[in-house]
Amino acid sequence: MQSLIKEKFWIIRARKTIKSILNKCVICVRFKVKSLSSGPSPLPPDRVTDCAIFEVVGIDLTGPLFFKTGEKVWITLFTSAVYRALHLELVNALSSDAFLLALRRFIARREMPRIIYCDNGTNFRGAFNDLAKLEWHKISRETSTQKIVWKFIPPTSAWWGGWWESSRPLTYISENPQELIPLTPAMFLIENRCSDTSDIDELNSRDLRKRMKYRIKLLRDLRQRFRKEYLGELIQKQNDNLVREPRVGEMVLIGNDNKKRLSWSITKIIELIPGRDGEIRTVRLKTQHGIVIRPVQRIFPLEVQAIRS
C-alpha cells in the first residue's frame, strides 16, 4: 500500500500513518484479530479436598460404538475428580432418560455423588431439569438423601473439563524395584478390601480394636502419600503472559469453529464474570438471539485496548 501511495503522494511518516488507519478498519480487524486469553487458574477445591472416591465426579460420553446388527451405543464415563478413577456405563441413546438410567446404575454401584461436573449436553441439561422438579426439601427432611450439586462448564469450552475429558496417569512409574508401587485409583476404589474370613471364636475386643487402628493408619498413610505425590504434580507454573482484559460495552466477535470468520456474530459484552482469583475467564454477551455466556478464549475483540502483563 505504501508503494502505491508513493506513486502520487509523499506522506511524512507514511508507514506509521498507514498502520494507524488499518488498525481502525473494522473489516481488516475482523480478519486478523486474535482471541482473548486469561492467566492460568488455580486448582478448584473439589480437586484437592480429601473426600470419597466418587463423591465429586465429571461426566462425559464417548462413542458411538456399533454392534454387528448396526445398533449404535455410547459409553457414559464417570471420572473421579480427586483420584481419577473411572466408571463406565453403557447407554443406547443420547436422551435424558437413558442418561438417568446410567446414573441410577452408577449410584447403585458407587453411591450417590455430591457434585457432578459436565458440559451442556441436552441429555445432561434434561436430567438436571427433571431432578430439579423433585421436592428436595421434603426428601432431605424425611431421608438422608441430599440434592446433587450440578456444575456446568461454559458452552464451547471443552478444555474447562480437562480433568474428566482427558486421561493422565496419577504418578510417575519407576523401573526401580526398590521404589514404592505407583499410586493407582484402585487403591482408593475399595478402601476396606479383605480377602479372608476370620474365625469369630478366635476374635476378642482387644485384637479387633488393634486391627481397626492399624487399618485406619494404613488408610491415613495412603492418603498422605497421595497428597504428597499426586497433588504436588498438579501445581501449575504461572507464566507471565500478556493478558488483554475485556470491557463491559465492548463490541466483539464470537468465534465458531463451524463457520467462516466472515459469518461470526458481532455481539456486545454486558457483564464480566470473575473467577475465584478475580481473573476474568467468562463473559456474558448480548446477541440478536438473546443472552449467552462464553469463555474469553472464544471472544475476538474489535476495538484496540491496552495490554497488561
C-alpha positions in Angstrom: 0.0 0.0 0.0 2.8 2.4 0.8 4.4 1.9 -2.6 1.0 2.6 -4.3 0.7 5.9 -2.4 4.2 7.0 -3.2 3.3 6.9 -6.9 1.2 10.1 -6.5 1.9 11.4 -3.0 4.8 11.7 -0.5 3.5 11.4 3.1 5.7 12.1 6.1 5.8 9.0 8.4 3.7 7.2 5.9 4.2 3.7 7.4 3.0 4.8 10.8 0.0 6.6 9.3 -1.0 3.6 7.3 -0.8 1.3 10.3 -2.9 3.6 12.4 -5.6 3.7 9.7 -5.6 -0.1 9.2 -5.9 -0.6 13.0 -9.1 1.4 12.9 -10.6 -0.5 10.0 -13.3 -2.8 11.3 -13.2 -5.1 8.2 -9.4 -5.5 8.5 -9.6 -6.2 12.2 -12.3 -8.8 11.7 -10.0 -11.0 9.7 -6.7 -10.6 11.6 -7.8 -10.2 15.3 -6.8 -12.8 17.8 -8.9 -14.2 20.6 -8.5 -13.1 24.2 -6.6 -15.1 26.8 -6.5 -15.4 30.5 -3.9 -16.5 33.0 -3.7 -20.0 34.4 -6.4 -20.6 37.1 -5.7 -22.2 40.5 -7.0 -25.8 41.0 -10.6 -25.9 42.2 -11.1 -27.0 45.8 -13.1 -30.0 44.6 -9.9 -31.5 43.1 -7.7 -31.2 46.2 -10.1 -31.7 49.1 -10.0 -35.1 50.8 -13.3 -37.0 50.0 -14.7 -40.3 49.0 -13.5 -41.6 45.6 -16.7 -40.9 43.7 -18.0 -38.0 45.8 -17.1 -35.5 43.1 -17.3 -36.7 39.5 -17.1 -35.4 36.0 -19.4 -37.0 33.4 -18.8 -37.3 29.7 -19.9 -39.5 26.8 -17.8 -41.3 24.2 -18.9 -43.1 21.0 -20.8 -44.2 19.1 -19.9 -47.8 19.0 -21.5 -50.1 16.5 -22.8 -53.6 17.1 -22.8 -56.2 14.3 -26.6 -55.7 14.0 -25.9 -52.0 13.2 -27.2 -50.7 16.5 -25.4 -47.7 18.0 -24.5 -47.4 21.7 -22.5 -44.9 23.7 -20.4 -45.1 26.9 -21.0 -42.8 29.8 -17.8 -42.1 31.7 -17.9 -41.1 35.4 -14.4 -39.8 36.4 -13.4 -39.1 40.0 -12.2 -35.6 40.5 -9.6 -36.4 43.1 -8.4 -39.9 42.4 -9.1 -40.1 38.6 -10.8 -43.4 38.9 -13.2 -44.3 36.0 -16.6 -46.0 36.0 -18.2 -46.9 32.7 -21.9 -47.3 31.9 -23.4 -48.3 28.5 -26.3 -46.3 27.1 -28.3 -47.0 23.9 -29.3 -43.4 23.2 -28.3 -39.8 23.9 -31.6 -38.9 25.6 -32.1 -37.7 29.2 -33.9 -40.9 30.1 -31.0 -43.1 29.0 -28.6 -41.0 31.0 -30.7 -41.1 34.1 -30.8 -44.9 33.9 -27.0 -44.9 33.6 -26.8 -42.5 36.6 -29.1 -44.8 38.7 -26.8 -47.8 37.9 -23.8 -45.8 38.9 -25.3 -44.7 42.2 -26.4 -48.3 43.0 -22.8 -49.4 42.5 -20.7 -46.5 43.8 -23.2 -44.4 45.9 -24.6 -41.0 45.1 -22.1 -38.3 44.2 -22.3 -34.9 46.0 -21.1 -32.8 43.0 -21.3 -33.5 39.2 -19.3 -31.6 36.6 -20.4 -31.9 33.0 -20.8 -30.0 29.7 -24.0 -28.5 28.4 -25.3 -31.6 26.5 -29.0 -31.8 26.1 -29.1 -35.1 27.9 -27.3 -33.6 31.0 -29.4 -30.5 31.0 -32.6 -32.6 30.6 -31.6 -34.8 33.6 -30.8 -31.7 35.7 -34.2 -30.2 34.9 -36.0 -33.4 35.7 -34.2 -33.8 39.1 -34.8 -30.2 39.9 -38.6 -30.7 39.7 -38.5 -33.1 42.8 -39.4 -31.7 46.2 -36.0 -31.9 47.7 -36.9 -30.0 50.9 -39.3 -32.9 51.8 -36.8 -35.6 50.6 -34.0 -34.1 52.7 -36.3 -33.8 55.7 -37.6 -37.3 55.7 -34.5 -39.2 54.4 -30.7 -38.9 54.4 -30.6 -38.2 50.7 -29.2 -34.8 49.7 -29.6 -33.0 46.4 -26.8 -33.4 43.9 -24.9 -30.1 43.0 -24.6 -29.8 39.2 -21.8 -27.6 37.8 -21.9 -26.9 34.1 -18.9 -25.6 32.2 -19.5 -22.7 29.8 -20.7 -23.6 26.2 -18.0 -24.3 23.6 -15.2 -24.6 26.2 -14.3 -28.3 26.3 -10.9 -27.5 27.8 -12.6 -26.5 31.0 -13.4 -30.2 31.6 -9.8 -31.3 31.0 -9.6 -33.4 34.2 -12.5 -35.7 33.2 -12.2 -35.5 29.4 -8.5 -36.5 29.2 -6.6 -39.4 30.6 -3.5 -38.9 32.7 -1.5 -41.2 35.0 -1.6 -40.5 38.7 2.1 -40.6 39.4 5.4 -41.4 37.7 6.0 -45.2 37.3 9.6 -46.0 38.3 11.5 -49.0 36.9 13.4 -49.4 40.2 12.0 -52.5 42.1 13.0 -50.9 45.4 10.6 -48.0 44.9 7.1 -48.0 46.3 4.4 -49.3 44.0 2.8 -46.5 41.9 -0.4 -44.9 43.1 -3.5 -46.1 41.2 -7.2 -45.3 41.5 -7.9 -48.9 42.5 -6.1 -48.3 45.8 -8.9 -45.9 46.8 -11.8 -47.7 45.0 -12.3 -50.3 47.7 -10.6 -49.0 50.8 -11.6 -51.9 53.1 -10.6 -54.7 50.9 -10.4 -58.1 52.7 -9.9 -61.5 51.1 -10.1 -63.7 54.1 -12.7 -64.6 56.7 -11.6 -64.6 60.3 -12.9 -67.2 62.8 -15.3 -65.3 65.2 -14.5 -67.7 68.1 -10.8 -66.6 68.0 -11.5 -62.8 68.0 -11.5 -60.6 71.0 -12.3 -56.9 71.5 -8.6 -56.0 72.1 -7.3 -57.6 68.9 -10.2 -56.2 67.0 -9.6 -52.6 68.1 -5.9 -53.0 67.4 -6.6 -54.3 63.9 -9.0 -51.5 63.3 -6.5 -48.9 64.4 -3.9 -50.5 62.1 -6.3 -50.3 59.1 -7.1 -46.7 59.8 -3.4 -45.9 60.0 -2.8 -47.6 56.6 -5.6 -45.6 55.0 -4.2 -42.3 56.6 -0.7 -43.1 55.3 -2.0 -43.8 51.9 -3.9 -40.6 51.7 -0.9 -38.6 52.9 1.3 -40.2 50.3 -1.4 -39.4 47.7 -1.3 -35.7 48.7 2.5 -35.5 48.6 3.0 -37.4 45.3 -0.1 -36.7 43.1 -1.3 -33.3 44.3 2.2 -31.9 44.1 2.4 -32.7 40.4 -0.8 -30.7 39.8 0.9 -27.4 40.7 0.9 -25.3 37.6 3.7 -22.9 36.6 2.4 -19.3 36.4 3.5 -17.9 33.1 3.9 -14.1 32.8 1.9 -13.8 29.6 0.5 -10.6 28.4 -3.3 -10.5 29.1 -5.7 -8.3 27.3 -8.8 -7.7 29.5 -12.3 -7.3 28.0 -14.5 -4.4 28.9 -18.2 -4.0 29.5 -19.9 -2.5 26.4 -17.2 -3.6 24.1 -18.2 -5.0 20.6 -16.6 -8.4 20.0 -16.9 -11.4 17.7 -18.0 -14.8 18.9 -15.7 -17.5 17.5 -17.3 -20.5 15.9 -15.3 -23.5 14.6 -18.2 -24.5 12.3 -18.4 -21.1 10.5 -16.1 -18.9 8.5 -14.8 -15.8 10.2 -16.8 -13.6 8.0 -20.0 -15.2 9.3 -19.2 -14.8 13.0 -21.7 -12.9 15.0 -20.9 -9.4 16.4 -22.0 -9.1 20.0 -21.7 -6.8 22.9 -20.2 -7.6 26.3 -22.7 -6.8 29.1 -21.1 -8.5 32.1 -17.7 -9.8 33.2 -17.7 -12.9 35.3 -14.6 -13.2 37.5 -13.2 -16.4 38.9 -12.3 -17.2 42.5 -8.9 -15.5 42.0 -10.5 -12.4 40.4 -9.4 -13.1 36.9 -12.0 -12.7 34.1 -12.4 -16.0 32.3 -16.1 -15.9 31.1 -18.3 -13.1 29.9 -22.0 -12.6 29.4 -22.8 -11.4 25.8 -25.9 -9.8 24.3 -26.7 -11.2 20.8 -29.6 -10.8 18.4 -31.0 -14.1 19.7 -30.6 -13.4 23.4 -28.0 -13.5 26.2 -25.2 -16.1 26.1 -22.2 -17.0 28.2 -18.8 -17.7 26.6 -15.2 -18.2 27.7 -12.8 -15.3 26.8 -10.9 -17.7 24.5 -14.0 -17.6 22.2 -14.0 -13.8 22.2 -12.3 -11.8 19.4 -12.2 -8.0 20.2 -12.9 -5.4 17.5 -11.5 -2.5 19.5 -7.9 -1.6 20.4 -7.2 -1.7 24.1 -4.1 -1.6 26.3 -2.5 -4.9 27.3 -1.4 -5.6 30.8 1.2 -8.1 32.0 
